[in-house]
Amino acid sequence: MRGWLVASGLFMTLCGLPVSVEAAVTTFIAEDYAFTGPEQLESGRHRVRLINRGRDVHQIQFLALPSGKTLTDVERVLASRSPSLPNWLRRHGGVNSVAPGNEASVEIQVEPGDYLLLCGIPDVAGRPHAMRGMVRALRVVEAASSSGPASRADATLRLTDFAFALSGPLQAGARTVELVNDGRQAHEVVMIRLAEGASAQDFIERYRPGGLPNSAGREAGGVTGIDPGRPAVMHLDLEPGRYGLLCFLADPVTGAPHFSRGMWMDVNVEPAPTPAEGSFRH
């Protein structure tokens, strides 16, 4: 079978037909409080996998640095306790809100240049983990060949100022959700596996920084901030039940989190049909 697939791909290439290319998988490890992983990537589409071996919830945000700006400039902003990152940083997404002992992955697109990787989730004192060491540099170099298209999506999640819109229902199992930021601000998605009878609004009301347990639910991945027009793809392993979608990013003018302006949503995930239910009936 493997030989047939290789031969088939070669035949399609020789005939000038498009060949689907899987995104490269790039793994990072999050601990309290540092990232380990590659220091250089090739440009193009990457499936970024974050494994959390710490005791706190962690994320990995890809931020493109403009010419003339350095890690020191970003650290200065973090030290000022500004509620939002400077607008000269470009948000390319990343893996969001991975609970201790878990992992999650997303697909993002990166162009050549200098980047920062950071965790902006706050500790119990309200300080982002980046101030405790979870910030590091990354270099993206020009790839020798172009990457293929993004994974085929089961649904599309559109982000606006300030709401989520899901294209259709989600079923349990391995699912792929394409994200599109149609807003004028950067947005993120934090997925919450809700407790029985709880809602996303309940999670917001009971939320406390620092990874403290929230009786309304637990973090289940998502996508860190993406700029307007920038795509991303979430790879999810969903259980039947209720989930919440939240955006914690702050408005750059008012400093208010986007969920306070209505950017939250409850989602019902139905059990996947059994083979018998999905089969053709005479």
C-alpha positions in Angstrom: 0.0 0.0 0.0 2.8 2.4 0.9 4.5 1.7 -2.4 1.3 2.3 -4.3 0.9 5.7 -2.6 4.4 6.8 -3.5 4.0 5.6 -7.1 0.6 7.4 -7.3 2.1 10.7 -6.0 5.0 10.4 -8.5 2.5 9.7 -11.4 0.5 12.8 -10.4 3.6 14.9 -10.3 4.8 13.8 -13.7 1.4 14.5 -15.1 1.3 18.0 -13.7 -1.6 17.2 -11.3 -1.7 18.8 -7.8 -0.3 16.6 -5.0 -1.6 17.2 -1.5 1.2 18.0 0.9 0.6 17.5 4.6 1.6 20.3 7.0 4.9 19.8 8.8 4.4 18.8 12.4 6.4 21.0 14.8 6.3 20.0 18.5 6.9 22.3 21.5 6.9 21.4 25.1 5.5 23.8 27.7 6.7 23.6 31.3 6.5 26.0 34.3 7.9 28.4 32.9 9.7 27.7 29.6 9.3 26.4 26.1 11.5 23.7 24.5 11.4 23.1 20.7 13.0 24.2 17.5 14.7 27.6 17.2 14.3 27.8 13.5 11.5 26.8 11.1 11.0 27.0 7.3 8.3 29.3 6.0 4.9 27.9 5.0 2.1 26.0 6.7 2.9 24.2 10.0 0.9 22.0 12.2 2.0 23.2 15.7 1.7 20.7 18.5 1.9 21.9 22.2 2.4 19.3 25.0 1.9 20.7 28.4 4.2 19.1 31.1 3.6 21.9 33.6 1.2 22.3 36.4 -0.5 25.5 34.9 -2.5 25.9 31.8 -0.2 27.1 28.9 -0.4 28.5 25.4 2.1 29.3 22.6 1.5 32.5 20.6 3.5 33.2 17.4 4.3 36.9 17.1 6.1 38.3 14.0 8.6 41.2 14.9 8.9 44.1 12.5 12.3 45.4 11.4 14.0 47.3 14.2 12.1 45.7 17.1 13.6 43.1 19.4 12.7 40.8 22.3 13.8 43.6 24.7 11.1 45.9 23.3 8.4 43.3 24.0 9.8 42.6 27.5 9.6 46.3 28.2 5.9 46.3 27.2 5.2 43.2 29.3 6.9 44.9 32.3 4.6 47.9 31.9 1.6 45.6 32.6 -0.2 46.8 29.5 -3.5 44.9 29.0 -2.7 44.3 25.3 0.4 43.7 23.2 1.7 46.6 21.0 0.0 46.9 17.6 3.4 46.6 15.8 3.4 42.9 16.6 1.7 40.6 14.1 -0.3 37.8 15.5 0.1 34.5 13.6 -1.8 32.2 15.9 -0.6 29.2 17.9 -2.0 26.6 20.3 -4.2 28.0 23.1 -5.1 26.9 26.6 -3.7 23.4 27.0 -4.5 21.9 30.4 -1.7 20.2 32.4 -0.9 16.8 31.1 -2.7 17.4 27.8 -1.8 18.4 24.3 -3.4 20.2 21.3 -2.5 21.2 17.8 -3.4 23.9 15.2 -2.3 24.8 11.7 -0.8 28.2 11.0 1.0 30.0 8.3 4.4 31.7 8.9 6.5 33.9 6.6 10.3 34.5 6.7 11.4 36.8 9.5 12.0 37.1 13.2 9.3 35.9 15.7 8.6 35.6 19.4 6.9 32.7 21.1 5.2 33.5 24.3 2.6 32.4 26.8 0.3 35.3 27.8 -1.8 33.3 30.3 -1.6 35.0 33.7 -0.4 33.5 37.0 -2.2 33.9 40.3 -0.8 37.4 40.6 -2.1 38.4 37.2 1.4 38.4 35.6 1.6 36.7 32.1 3.8 33.6 32.1 6.0 35.4 29.6 7.2 37.6 32.5 8.3 34.3 34.2 10.4 33.1 31.3 7.9 31.8 28.8 9.1 34.0 26.0 11.8 33.1 23.4 13.0 34.0 19.9 12.3 32.0 16.7 13.7 32.5 13.2 11.7 31.6 10.1 13.7 31.1 6.9 12.6 30.8 3.3 11.4 27.2 2.5 12.9 25.3 -0.4 9.4 24.4 -1.6 5.9 25.6 -1.0 3.6 23.8 1.4 0.2 22.4 0.4 -3.3 23.6 1.2 -4.7 23.5 4.7 -6.4 20.4 6.0 -10.0 19.9 4.9 -12.3 21.4 7.4 -15.4 19.9 9.0 -16.7 23.4 9.8 -15.7 27.0 9.6 -15.6 29.4 12.7 -15.8 33.1 11.8 -14.5 35.7 14.3 -15.9 39.2 14.2 -16.0 42.3 16.4 -17.3 40.8 18.8 -18.9 37.4 18.1 -18.4 33.8 16.9 -20.3 32.2 14.1 -20.0 28.5 13.4 -21.0 27.2 10.0 -22.7 24.1 11.2 -23.0 21.5 14.0 -20.0 19.5 15.3 -20.0 15.8 16.1 -17.8 14.0 18.5 -14.4 12.6 17.4 -11.5 14.0 15.5 -12.6 17.2 13.9 -11.0 20.0 12.0 -12.3 23.6 12.2 -11.1 26.4 10.0 -10.9 29.9 11.6 -11.3 33.1 9.7 -10.9 36.5 11.4 -13.4 38.9 9.7 -13.0 41.5 12.4 -10.9 44.7 12.6 -9.1 43.5 15.7 -7.0 40.4 16.6 -9.1 37.6 18.1 -8.5 34.2 19.7 -10.5 31.1 20.6 -10.3 29.4 24.0 -12.2 26.2 24.1 -13.8 25.1 27.3 -15.2 21.6 28.0 -18.2 22.7 30.1 -19.4 20.9 33.2 -22.9 19.5 33.2 -25.5 22.3 33.3 -22.8 25.1 32.9 -22.4 27.7 30.2 -19.6 29.8 28.8 -21.0 32.7 30.7 -20.8 30.7 33.9 -17.1 30.0 33.2 -16.4 33.7 32.7 -18.1 34.6 36.0 -16.1 31.9 37.9 -12.8 32.5 36.2 -9.8 33.4 38.3 -6.2 33.7 36.9 -3.5 31.3 37.6 -4.9 28.0 36.5 -7.1 27.7 39.5 -9.9 25.1 39.1 -13.1 26.5 37.6 -16.3 24.5 38.5 -17.9 25.5 35.2 -15.4 23.7 33.0 -11.8 23.1 32.0 -9.6 24.3 29.1 -9.6 22.1 26.0 -7.3 24.0 23.5 -8.0 26.6 20.9 -6.1 29.1 18.8 -4.1 32.1 20.1 -4.5 35.5 18.6 -4.8 35.9 14.8 -4.8 39.2 13.0 -7.6 40.3 10.7 -7.7 38.2 7.6 -5.2 35.6 8.9 -6.4 32.0 8.8 -5.8 29.1 11.2 -7.0 25.6 11.6 -7.9 23.8 14.9 -7.5 20.0 15.2 -9.9 18.8 17.9 -10.7 15.6 19.6 -14.2 16.2 20.8 -16.3 14.4 23.4 -20.1 14.6 23.3 -21.4 17.4 25.4 -21.3 21.2 25.7 -18.4 23.4 25.0 -17.8 27.1 25.4 -15.9 29.4 23.0 -14.3 32.5 24.5 -12.0 35.4 23.4 -9.9 36.8 26.3 -7.9 39.3 24.2 -8.2 42.9 25.4 -9.5 45.8 23.4 -6.4 48.0 22.6 -8.3 51.2 23.5 -10.5 50.3 26.5 -8.5 47.3 27.8 -11.7 45.4 28.3 -11.6 41.7 27.3 -13.6 40.8 24.2 -15.8 38.3 26.1 -17.1 41.3 28.1 -18.4 42.7 24.7 -20.3 39.4 23.9 -17.5 37.4 22.3 -18.5 34.0 23.8 -20.6 31.1 22.5 -22.0 27.8 23.7 -21.7 24.8 21.4 -23.4 21.4 21.6 -21.3 18.5 20.3 -23.5 15.5 19.4 -22.4 11.9 19.4 -21.1 10.7 16.1 -23.4 8.3 14.3 -22.6 4.6 14.5 -21.6 2.8 11.3 -25.1 1.2 11.2 -26.8 4.6 11.5 -24.7 6.1 8.7 -25.0 3.1 6.3 -27.3 3.0 3.3 -30.6 1.3 3.9 -32.4 -0.6 1.1 
